[in-house]
Amino acid sequence: MAKSPNAFRTISEAATEVGAPQHVLRFWETKFTFLTPLKRAGGRRFYRPQDVVLLKAVKRLLHEEGLTIKGVQRLHKEQGLKRLAHYGDPEGAVTFEPDGAAPATVSAPAATGQSSIRLRQVLAELEGARARLEAVLSRSG
């Protein structure tokens, strides 16, 4: 049975979908602050559809468009997450909020499913903010 397009992906599934090895995805997470998959207690990563789109965008920009890591970072800083995501999803099938957050509403079959998905999204956003804050604090200290 195939997963729903809105389902979270393991790192193995995301790597297959993106066409890059798992260790490369982990490396990209260290270089790009906007790549913040949900991490469970054991450190296991789960990628949202938005994360997979961003991974595809990074791969395309680095491998097909010839940008450097700093070039992709600059593109993100200057043009934002929504524009960056266009490189991974030219048709715009996955939506991004203006600040790059996950959509406010996610279609799910039951209300409890919607609540669970939204809670996971909020948790992922908070963990991403925490990681960015720790990165800034480690640079300044």
Z-matrix of the N, CA and C atoms (Angstrom, degrees):
N
C 1 1.448
C 2 1.532 1 109.01
N 3 1.298 2 117.66 1 127.03
C 4 1.461 3 123.07 2 -178.94
C 5 1.520 4 110.16 3 -76.04
N 6 1.332 5 114.93 4 149.80
C 7 1.466 6 120.03 5 178.49
C 8 1.520 7 110.46 6 -76.02
N 9 1.304 8 114.56 7 153.17
C 10 1.457 9 121.40 8 174.34
C 11 1.525 10 108.88 9 -64.80
N 12 1.328 11 118.29 10 150.24
C 13 1.465 12 119.96 11 176.76
C 14 1.526 13 112.61 12 -60.37
N 15 1.330 14 117.95 13 -23.93
C 16 1.463 15 121.81 14 179.98
C 17 1.523 16 113.18 15 -90.59
N 18 1.340 17 117.68 16 -1.95
C 19 1.456 18 121.01 17 -177.33
C 20 1.526 19 111.06 18 -72.16
N 21 1.319 20 115.02 19 151.12
C 22 1.449 21 120.50 20 175.63
C 23 1.526 22 108.17 21 -74.55
N 24 1.328 23 117.30 22 150.84
C 25 1.458 24 122.85 23 -179.20
C 26 1.534 25 109.56 24 -115.57
N 27 1.323 26 116.27 25 144.37
C 28 1.462 27 120.22 26 171.77
C 29 1.516 28 107.59 27 -73.83
N 30 1.315 29 117.24 28 169.75
C 31 1.458 30 119.89 29 179.41
C 32 1.525 31 110.70 30 -63.19
N 33 1.312 32 116.45 31 -34.27
C 34 1.464 33 120.26 32 178.17
C 35 1.529 34 110.74 33 -64.40
N 36 1.317 35 116.35 34 -46.08
C 37 1.466 36 120.75 35 178.90
C 38 1.528 37 111.41 36 -65.75
N 39 1.329 38 116.62 37 -41.11
C 40 1.469 39 120.34 38 179.46
C 41 1.523 40 110.24 39 -64.93
N 42 1.332 41 117.01 40 -42.37
C 43 1.463 42 121.01 41 179.71
C 44 1.523 43 110.79 42 -61.40
N 45 1.307 44 116.70 43 -41.49
C 46 1.465 45 120.71 44 178.26
C 47 1.521 46 110.51 45 -64.91
N 48 1.316 47 116.78 46 -44.96
C 49 1.461 48 121.12 47 -178.48
C 50 1.530 49 112.18 48 -65.60
N 51 1.326 50 116.21 49 -37.11
C 52 1.459 51 121.16 50 -178.36
C 53 1.534 52 111.12 51 -80.53
N 54 1.331 53 115.57 52 -31.37
C 55 1.462 54 119.90 53 -177.32
C 56 1.518 55 112.05 54 85.34
N 57 1.324 56 116.25 55 34.77
C 58 1.466 57 121.98 56 178.52
C 59 1.530 58 107.87 57 -138.63
N 60 1.335 59 117.56 58 147.89
C 61 1.471 60 119.78 59 179.36
C 62 1.528 61 112.27 60 -64.33
N 63 1.324 62 115.55 61 156.67
C 64 1.458 63 121.30 62 -178.85
C 65 1.526 64 112.25 63 -58.99
N 66 1.332 65 117.37 64 -40.54
C 67 1.468 66 119.15 65 -178.11
C 68 1.529 67 110.96 66 -65.30
N 69 1.313 68 117.46 67 -28.26
C 70 1.467 69 121.10 68 177.88
C 71 1.528 70 109.37 69 -70.28
N 72 1.338 71 117.17 70 -41.45
C 73 1.462 72 120.28 71 177.17
C 74 1.526 73 110.29 72 -60.07
N 75 1.337 74 116.95 73 -43.11
C 76 1.463 75 120.29 74 178.60
C 77 1.534 76 110.79 75 -63.32
N 78 1.326 77 116.61 76 -41.24
C 79 1.466 78 120.86 77 178.37
C 80 1.529 79 110.50 78 -62.21
N 81 1.325 80 117.12 79 -45.35
C 82 1.463 81 120.46 80 179.82
C 83 1.519 82 111.19 81 -59.14
N 84 1.337 83 117.26 82 -35.69
C 85 1.466 84 120.27 83 178.28
C 86 1.528 85 111.36 84 -60.86
N 87 1.327 86 117.46 85 -30.14
C 88 1.467 87 120.50 86 179.45
C 89 1.524 88 111.33 87 -77.71
N 90 1.318 89 117.40 88 -22.75
C 91 1.467 90 121.45 89 -176.07
C 92 1.526 91 113.55 90 -98.59
N 93 1.314 92 117.32 91 -24.12
C 94 1.462 93 120.97 92 -175.13
C 95 1.524 94 109.20 93 -123.23
N 96 1.331 95 116.41 94 111.27
C 97 1.470 96 121.22 95 -176.23
C 98 1.519 97 112.70 96 -65.64
N 99 1.332 98 117.62 97 -19.42
C 100 1.458 99 120.18 98 -178.87
C 101 1.524 100 112.16 99 -81.17
N 102 1.328 101 118.81 100 -7.36
C 103 1.462 102 121.63 101 175.97
C 104 1.522 103 108.30 102 -93.23
N 105 1.322 104 115.48 103 100.24
C 106 1.468 105 120.51 104 -175.54
C 107 1.524 106 110.52 105 -134.86
N 108 1.329 107 117.14 106 79.81
C 109 1.462 108 117.79 107 176.88
C 110 1.527 109 110.30 108 -68.19
N 111 1.306 110 115.57 109 159.71
C 112 1.456 111 121.20 110 175.92
C 113 1.522 112 107.33 111 -70.29
N 114 1.340 113 117.24 112 132.69
C 115 1.458 114 120.83 113 178.14
C 116 1.516 115 109.21 114 -116.96
N 117 1.321 116 115.12 115 127.97
C 118 1.462 117 120.80 116 177.85
C 119 1.517 118 109.78 117 -80.53
N 120 1.320 119 116.27 118 175.24
C 121 1.464 120 121.70 119 -175.84
C 122 1.530 121 112.42 120 -54.39
N 123 1.302 122 118.51 121 -39.62
C 124 1.461 123 121.73 122 -179.65
C 125 1.513 124 113.73 123 -80.57
N 126 1.330 125 117.54 124 5.02
C 127 1.450 126 121.10 125 179.94
C 128 1.527 127 113.55 126 87.97
N 129 1.318 128 117.64 127 2.74
C 130 1.454 129 121.09 128 -179.69
C 131 1.527 130 109.78 129 -71.48
N 132 1.336 131 115.42 130 132.44
C 133 1.466 132 121.08 131 -176.21
C 134 1.520 133 111.49 132 -91.72
N 135 1.338 134 114.25 133 142.70
C 136 1.458 135 121.49 134 172.44
C 137 1.522 136 107.59 135 -130.66
N 138 1.316 137 115.94 136 124.54
C 139 1.461 138 122.17 137 -175.55
C 140 1.520 139 110.76 138 -99.91
N 141 1.339 140 115.80 139 128.47
C 142 1.458 141 121.97 140 174.47
C 143 1.523 142 108.61 141 -77.37
N 144 1.328 143 118.40 142 164.08
C 145 1.475 144 119.55 143 176.53
C 146 1.533 145 111.91 144 -54.42
N 147 1.345 146 117.39 145 -37.16
C 148 1.458 147 120.85 146 178.77
C 149 1.527 148 111.22 147 -64.22
N 150 1.333 149 116.77 148 -37.30
C 151 1.463 150 120.74 149 178.74
C 152 1.528 151 110.57 150 -64.11
N 153 1.326 152 116.46 151 -42.19
C 154 1.465 153 120.71 152 -179.44
C 155 1.530 154 109.85 153 -64.70
N 156 1.317 155 117.31 154 -40.82
C 157 1.467 156 120.91 155 177.03
C 158 1.524 157 110.21 156 -60.06
N 159 1.324 158 116.85 157 -44.19
C 160 1.469 159 120.33 158 -179.85
C 161 1.526 160 111.36 159 -66.21
N 162 1.323 161 117.03 160 -37.97
C 163 1.466 162 120.16 161 176.56
C 164 1.528 163 110.64 162 -63.15
N 165 1.329 164 116.44 163 -42.12
C 166 1.467 165 120.11 164 177.45
C 167 1.526 166 110.30 165 -63.21
N 168 1.326 167 116.66 166 -38.84
C 169 1.468 168 120.86 167 179.07
C 170 1.524 169 110.63 168 -63.91
N 171 1.315 170 116.67 169 -45.13
C 172 1.463 171 120.79 170 179.38
C 173 1.525 172 110.07 171 -61.53
N 174 1.322 173 116.11 172 -45.26
C 175 1.467 174 119.26 173 179.78
C 176 1.532 175 110.30 174 -60.33
N 177 1.304 176 116.68 175 -46.10
C 178 1.469 177 119.89 176 -179.26
C 179 1.526 178 111.49 177 -62.66
N 180 1.325 179 116.34 178 -45.48
C 181 1.461 180 120.03 179 -178.23
C 182 1.530 181 111.71 180 -64.46
N 183 1.321 182 116.88 181 -40.14
C 184 1.459 183 120.17 182 -178.85
C 185 1.526 184 112.26 183 -76.45
N 186 1.328 185 116.86 184 -45.05
C 187 1.458 186 120.55 185 -170.14
C 188 1.529 187 114.72 186 -94.79
N 189 1.321 188 117.53 187 -28.50
C 190 1.463 189 119.54 188 -177.88
C 191 1.525 190 112.17 189 -105.98
N 192 1.335 191 117.06 190 -39.60
C 193 1.456 192 120.54 191 -177.50
C 194 1.529 193 112.31 192 -88.93
N 195 1.340 194 116.87 193 -12.98
C 196 1.460 195 120.81 194 175.33
C 197 1.514 196 116.17 195 79.43
N 198 1.323 197 118.39 196 16.64
C 199 1.458 198 120.27 197 177.64
C 200 1.525 199 109.84 198 -74.97
N 201 1.318 200 115.98 199 155.38
C 202 1.456 201 121.69 200 172.85
C 203 1.531 202 107.95 201 -89.17
N 204 1.325 203 115.51 202 173.66
C 205 1.468 204 119.46 203 176.29
C 206 1.529 205 109.35 204 -59.86
N 207 1.322 206 116.51 205 -45.58
C 208 1.473 207 119.66 206 177.87
C 209 1.524 208 111.26 207 -62.02
N 210 1.325 209 117.54 208 -34.48
C 211 1.462 210 121.37 209 177.91
C 212 1.517 211 111.88 210 -64.41
N 213 1.330 212 116.83 211 -41.80
C 214 1.468 213 120.47 212 177.64
C 215 1.525 214 109.63 213 -67.71
N 216 1.326 215 117.36 214 -40.31
C 217 1.464 216 120.65 215 177.60
C 218 1.530 217 110.30 216 -60.95
N 219 1.321 218 116.50 217 -42.82
C 220 1.468 219 121.09 218 179.78
C 221 1.529 220 110.37 219 -65.54
N 222 1.334 221 116.94 220 -42.77
C 223 1.462 222 120.99 221 178.58
C 224 1.529 223 110.09 222 -58.54
N 225 1.316 224 116.66 223 -43.60
C 226 1.465 225 121.11 224 178.43
C 227 1.524 226 110.60 225 -62.64
N 228 1.323 227 116.37 226 -45.11
C 229 1.461 228 120.65 227 -178.31
C 230 1.526 229 111.89 228 -64.92
N 231 1.317 230 116.68 229 -41.22
C 232 1.457 231 121.00 230 -175.28
C 233 1.526 232 113.69 231 -82.37
N 234 1.337 233 117.20 232 -36.28
C 235 1.459 234 119.31 233 -172.47
C 236 1.522 235 114.28 234 -113.07
N 237 1.315 236 117.76 235 -12.94
C 238 1.454 237 120.67 236 175.78
C 239 1.512 238 114.33 237 90.70
N 240 1.305 239 113.57 238 168.52
C 241 1.457 240 122.02 239 -175.59
C 242 1.523 241 112.73 240 -67.81
N 243 1.313 242 116.24 241 -39.31
C 244 1.467 243 120.21 242 -177.76
C 245 1.525 244 110.81 243 -61.72
N 246 1.319 245 116.37 244 -43.10
C 247 1.470 246 120.79 245 179.13
C 248 1.528 247 110.42 246 -68.03
N 249 1.312 248 116.58 247 -40.92
C 250 1.458 249 121.44 248 178.20
C 251 1.524 250 110.33 249 -61.23
N 252 1.330 251 116.50 250 -42.32
C 253 1.463 252 121.27 251 -178.87
C 254 1.524 253 112.02 252 -61.74
N 255 1.316 254 116.92 253 -26.11
C 256 1.464 255 120.80 254 179.34
C 257 1.535 256 111.37 255 -57.05
N 258 1.323 257 117.13 256 -32.36
C 259 1.459 258 120.53 257 179.67
C 260 1.526 259 112.23 258 -69.23
N 261 1.317 260 117.81 259 -24.19
C 262 1.456 261 121.53 260 178.83
C 263 1.508 262 113.20 261 -97.37
N 264 1.330 263 117.00 262 -16.41
C 265 1.467 264 122.17 263 -176.86
C 266 1.527 265 108.30 264 -147.84
N 267 1.351 266 117.52 265 72.10
C 268 1.470 267 120.35 266 -175.37
C 269 1.527 268 114.12 267 -57.37
N 270 1.338 269 117.94 268 -28.33
C 271 1.465 270 120.48 269 -179.29
C 272 1.519 271 112.10 270 -80.86
N 273 1.327 272 117.60 271 -12.14
C 274 1.465 273 120.54 272 179.46
C 275 1.513 274 113.43 273 71.65
N 276 1.346 275 117.23 274 32.89
C 277 1.463 276 120.67 275 -178.95
C 278 1.526 277 112.12 276 -68.80
N 279 1.326 278 117.37 277 -30.37
C 280 1.460 279 121.62 278 178.49
C 281 1.523 280 107.38 279 -102.68
N 282 1.334 281 115.86 280 129.41
C 283 1.457 282 119.48 281 -175.68
C 284 1.523 283 111.20 282 -94.39
N 285 1.322 284 115.50 283 148.25
C 286 1.447 285 123.75 284 176.76
C 287 1.512 286 107.84 285 -126.62
N 288 1.321 287 116.11 286 142.46
C 289 1.456 288 121.21 287 173.34
C 290 1.531 289 107.35 288 -74.68
N 291 1.313 290 119.19 289 162.19
C 292 1.461 291 121.35 290 -179.13
C 293 1.522 292 114.08 291 -53.57
N 294 1.337 293 118.10 292 -36.01
C 295 1.460 294 120.13 293 -179.47
C 296 1.514 295 112.15 294 -88.85
N 297 1.327 296 117.08 295 4.76
C 298 1.451 297 120.77 296 178.08
C 299 1.517 298 114.00 297 90.95
N 300 1.320 299 117.36 298 0.10
C 301 1.451 300 120.32 299 179.81
C 302 1.521 301 110.16 300 -72.04
N 303 1.286 302 114.72 301 165.86
C 304 1.451 303 120.02 302 177.41
C 305 1.528 304 108.94 303 -66.47
N 306 1.322 305 118.02 304 157.54
C 307 1.459 306 120.11 305 179.45
C 308 1.526 307 111.53 306 -58.79
N 309 1.314 308 115.78 307 149.82
C 310 1.459 309 120.40 308 -178.97
C 311 1.519 310 111.40 309 -69.08
N 312 1.315 311 117.08 310 -31.86
C 313 1.454 312 119.87 311 179.04
C 314 1.516 313 109.31 312 -120.95
N 315 1.313 314 115.42 313 137.95
C 316 1.454 315 121.90 314 178.88
C 317 1.517 316 106.81 315 -126.15
N 318 1.313 317 117.14 316 129.91
C 319 1.457 318 118.55 317 -179.86
C 320 1.516 319 109.09 318 -77.02
N 321 1.322 320 115.19 319 127.86
C 322 1.453 321 122.20 320 177.64
C 323 1.517 322 107.02 321 -143.52
N 324 1.324 323 117.83 322 155.93
C 325 1.453 324 119.58 323 -174.93
C 326 1.526 325 114.88 324 -65.69
N 327 1.334 326 118.65 325 -31.23
C 328 1.460 327 120.01 326 -177.21
C 329 1.520 328 109.89 327 -130.73
N 330 1.332 329 115.55 328 156.96
C 331 1.458 330 120.01 329 -179.42
C 332 1.524 331 110.83 330 -60.34
N 333 1.321 332 118.04 331 -38.87
C 334 1.461 333 119.82 332 179.49
C 335 1.521 334 110.20 333 -64.98
N 336 1.302 335 117.99 334 -34.79
C 337 1.464 336 121.48 335 176.33
C 338 1.507 337 110.86 336 -64.85
N 339 1.341 338 116.42 337 -41.07
C 340 1.462 339 120.57 338 178.56
C 341 1.522 340 110.70 339 -63.16
N 342 1.316 341 116.77 340 -44.35
C 343 1.462 342 121.25 341 -179.38
C 344 1.521 343 110.45 342 -63.01
N 345 1.313 344 116.74 343 -43.58
C 346 1.460 345 121.51 344 -179.49
C 347 1.516 346 111.30 345 -63.61
N 348 1.315 347 116.53 346 -43.75
C 349 1.467 348 120.87 347 179.23
C 350 1.519 349 109.64 348 -64.05
N 351 1.311 350 117.48 349 -45.87
C 352 1.467 351 120.92 350 -178.73
C 353 1.527 352 110.83 351 -63.23
N 354 1.328 353 117.30 352 -40.62
C 355 1.460 354 120.20 353 177.98
C 356 1.522 355 110.97 354 -62.63
N 357 1.327 356 116.95 355 -40.30
C 358 1.469 357 120.02 356 177.48
C 359 1.523 358 110.81 357 -65.13
N 360 1.319 359 117.00 358 -37.40
C 361 1.463 360 120.18 359 178.15
C 362 1.522 361 111.04 360 -65.12
N 363 1.319 362 116.25 361 -44.22
C 364 1.463 363 120.54 362 179.55
C 365 1.530 364 109.50 363 -63.70
N 366 1.316 365 116.92 364 -43.31
C 367 1.461 366 120.71 365 178.14
C 368 1.525 367 110.64 366 -60.21
N 369 1.330 368 117.15 367 -44.21
C 370 1.461 369 120.72 368 179.28
C 371 1.528 370 110.97 369 -62.72
N 372 1.323 371 116.72 370 -40.22
C 373 1.468 372 120.71 371 178.40
C 374 1.527 373 110.62 372 -64.41
N 375 1.332 374 116.65 373 -42.46
C 376 1.463 375 120.37 374 179.08
C 377 1.524 376 111.38 375 -65.74
N 378 1.334 377 116.42 376 -41.32
C 379 1.466 378 119.64 377 178.28
C 380 1.523 379 110.68 378 -64.85
N 381 1.324 380 116.88 379 -37.33
C 382 1.459 381 120.44 380 176.74
C 383 1.520 382 111.48 381 -64.17
N 384 1.331 383 115.82 382 -43.24
C 385 1.465 384 119.98 383 178.51
C 386 1.524 385 110.37 384 -63.75
N 387 1.309 386 116.64 385 -40.25
C 388 1.465 387 121.18 386 177.99
C 389 1.522 388 110.79 387 -62.10
N 390 1.335 389 117.09 388 -44.65
C 391 1.469 390 120.91 389 179.83
C 392 1.522 391 110.92 390 -62.63
N 393 1.336 392 116.32 391 -41.76
C 394 1.471 393 119.64 392 178.53
C 395 1.531 394 110.75 393 -65.02
N 396 1.320 395 117.12 394 -41.00
C 397 1.463 396 121.67 395 178.99
C 398 1.519 397 109.99 396 -63.94
N 399 1.325 398 117.55 397 -44.05
C 400 1.472 399 120.85 398 178.57
C 401 1.523 400 110.34 399 -62.38
N 402 1.324 401 118.06 400 -38.38
C 403 1.462 402 121.41 401 178.68
C 404 1.520 403 111.03 402 -63.28
N 405 1.333 404 115.90 403 -43.45
C 406 1.469 405 120.36 404 179.46
C 407 1.517 406 110.15 405 -65.81
N 408 1.325 407 116.60 406 -43.85
C 409 1.466 408 120.17 407 -179.33
C 410 1.510 409 111.60 408 -65.44
N 411 1.320 410 118.21 409 -36.52
C 412 1.467 411 120.02 410 -179.78
C 413 1.526 412 110.84 411 -70.54
N 414 1.322 413 118.27 412 -29.98
C 415 1.467 414 121.30 413 177.33
C 416 1.526 415 111.83 414 -73.34
N 417 1.326 416 116.64 415 -34.03
C 418 1.461 417 119.95 416 -175.30
C 419 1.528 418 111.63 417 -87.93
N 420 1.306 419 117.99 418 -14.52
C 421 1.470 420 120.59 419 -175.22
C 422 1.451 421 112.39 420 -103.90
